[in-house]
């Protein structure tokens, strides 16, 4: 992918196809969330290297990076992976400033140019509806909510059994059953799916009956969702069982995507998730999934999601999009684990 051409922006904005050290340092410093959970990604440096077809649009002055918008160019759908600005340039609710005015004007011009050029059909992102800064981004740049993404945890205090689950850490291809299952969903792409680990179950005939691709993540959790989320983080080290599931200073978990289970069988889904945890030697899965996804709607009331689910429940993110024309709201959208961590 190449940087956009035939577009003039204020000299303070720079296009790059590789992240500079200054961009990485800015993104590493960001704490996400406001009224809900507060957390900081601990794998940012590694994640940037894994980004698919990235384009970095930075706001820079005197060799200092004041802000960055990172796009993953997925054919004609561009995902906004990072939208981060230093403290002096972040929007606070409806507060106005000359910097925010320049940012809004230039980015809106960029979005319009790319959409009208025919190179991009849509820009999309996930935002926390409780996050004032994220809502500012959505409202000021013309993004519309087209879907809801559930944050579903699955946890096990004790190490579960591997069972029939197998793992391919270095896959050479994506099973055709998975392509057939997800290719009609909005925003489906394969760049991240092609990477390991692939977990799967095959029946006695060798047919694929369950599958998920996973990514491991590490967060520093400063606050959990809920009224007492701040207090809970402080007392977690002293709460039996929960302290095995959440380690606020370095919370490790596994993120699945392209989760496929034959006949949407809840017992088979639970066997798959247990096997993933056993192979990974972890205790927590966080599954970001469209609420309209058929597997999720069929199984969510028939799974024992574990202790963590009982404590924090299911939180939600808005899937937002800016496009010239959209017909996506009626279909489920594909969610890549990479996009949330």
Secondary structure as the mmCIF struct_conf table of DSSP 4:
data_model
#
loop_
_struct_conf.conf_type_id
_struct_conf.id
_struct_conf.beg_label_comp_id
_struct_conf.beg_label_asym_id
_struct_conf.beg_label_seq_id
_struct_conf.end_label_comp_id
_struct_conf.end_label_asym_id
_struct_conf.end_label_seq_id
BEND BEND1 UNK A 6 UNK A 6
TURN_TY1_P TURN_TY1_P1 UNK A 11 UNK A 12
STRN STRN1 UNK A 13 UNK A 16
BEND BEND2 UNK A 17 UNK A 18
HELX_RH_AL_P HELX_RH_AL_P1 UNK A 21 UNK A 29
HELX_LH_PP_P HELX_LH_PP_P1 UNK A 30 UNK A 31
STRN STRN2 UNK A 32 UNK A 32
BEND BEND3 UNK A 34 UNK A 36
STRN STRN3 UNK A 38 UNK A 41
BEND BEND4 UNK A 42 UNK A 42
HELX_RH_AL_P HELX_RH_AL_P2 UNK A 44 UNK A 50
BEND BEND5 UNK A 52 UNK A 53
STRN STRN4 UNK A 54 UNK A 61
TURN_TY1_P TURN_TY1_P2 UNK A 62 UNK A 63
STRN STRN5 UNK A 64 UNK A 74
TURN_TY1_P TURN_TY1_P3 UNK A 75 UNK A 76
STRN STRN6 UNK A 77 UNK A 85
HELX_RH_3T_P HELX_RH_3T_P1 UNK A 87 UNK A 89
TURN_TY1_P TURN_TY1_P4 UNK A 93 UNK A 94
HELX_RH_AL_P HELX_RH_AL_P3 UNK A 98 UNK A 117
TURN_TY1_P TURN_TY1_P5 UNK A 118 UNK A 118
BEND BEND6 UNK A 119 UNK A 119
BEND BEND7 UNK A 121 UNK A 121
STRN STRN7 UNK A 122 UNK A 127
TURN_TY1_P TURN_TY1_P6 UNK A 129 UNK A 130
HELX_RH_AL_P HELX_RH_AL_P4 UNK A 132 UNK A 140
TURN_TY1_P TURN_TY1_P7 UNK A 141 UNK A 142
STRN STRN8 UNK A 144 UNK A 155
BEND BEND8 UNK A 157 UNK A 158
TURN_TY1_P TURN_TY1_P8 UNK A 163 UNK A 164
STRN STRN9 UNK A 166 UNK A 168
TURN_TY1_P TURN_TY1_P9 UNK A 169 UNK A 170
BEND BEND9 UNK A 172 UNK A 173
HELX_RH_AL_P HELX_RH_AL_P5 UNK A 176 UNK A 182
TURN_TY1_P TURN_TY1_P10 UNK A 183 UNK A 184
BEND BEND10 UNK A 185 UNK A 185
STRN STRN10 UNK A 186 UNK A 186
TURN_TY1_P TURN_TY1_P11 UNK A 187 UNK A 187
TURN_TY1_P TURN_TY1_P12 UNK A 191 UNK A 194
BEND BEND11 UNK A 195 UNK A 196
HELX_LH_PP_P HELX_LH_PP_P2 UNK A 197 UNK A 197
STRN STRN11 UNK A 198 UNK A 202
TURN_TY1_P TURN_TY1_P13 UNK A 204 UNK A 205
BEND BEND12 UNK A 206 UNK A 206
STRN STRN12 UNK A 208 UNK A 223
BEND BEND13 UNK A 225 UNK A 226
TURN_TY1_P TURN_TY1_P14 UNK A 227 UNK A 228
HELX_RH_AL_P HELX_RH_AL_P6 UNK A 229 UNK A 235
HELX_RH_3T_P HELX_RH_3T_P2 UNK A 236 UNK A 238
BEND BEND14 UNK A 239 UNK A 239
TURN_TY1_P TURN_TY1_P15 UNK A 240 UNK A 241
HELX_RH_AL_P HELX_RH_AL_P7 UNK A 242 UNK A 245
TURN_TY1_P TURN_TY1_P16 UNK A 248 UNK A 249
BEND BEND15 UNK A 250 UNK A 250
STRN STRN13 UNK A 251 UNK A 261
HELX_RH_3T_P HELX_RH_3T_P3 UNK A 262 UNK A 264
HELX_RH_AL_P HELX_RH_AL_P8 UNK A 266 UNK A 280
TURN_TY1_P TURN_TY1_P17 UNK A 281 UNK A 281
BEND BEND16 UNK A 283 UNK A 283
STRN STRN14 UNK A 284 UNK A 290
TURN_TY1_P TURN_TY1_P18 UNK A 291 UNK A 292
HELX_RH_AL_P HELX_RH_AL_P9 UNK A 294 UNK A 299
TURN_TY1_P TURN_TY1_P19 UNK A 300 UNK A 301
BEND BEND17 UNK A 302 UNK A 303
HELX_RH_AL_P HELX_RH_AL_P10 UNK A 307 UNK A 312
STRN STRN15 UNK A 315 UNK A 323
BEND BEND18 UNK A 324 UNK A 325
TURN_TY1_P TURN_TY1_P20 UNK A 329 UNK A 330
BEND BEND19 UNK A 331 UNK A 331
STRN STRN16 UNK A 333 UNK A 333
HELX_RH_3T_P HELX_RH_3T_P4 UNK A 337 UNK A 340
#
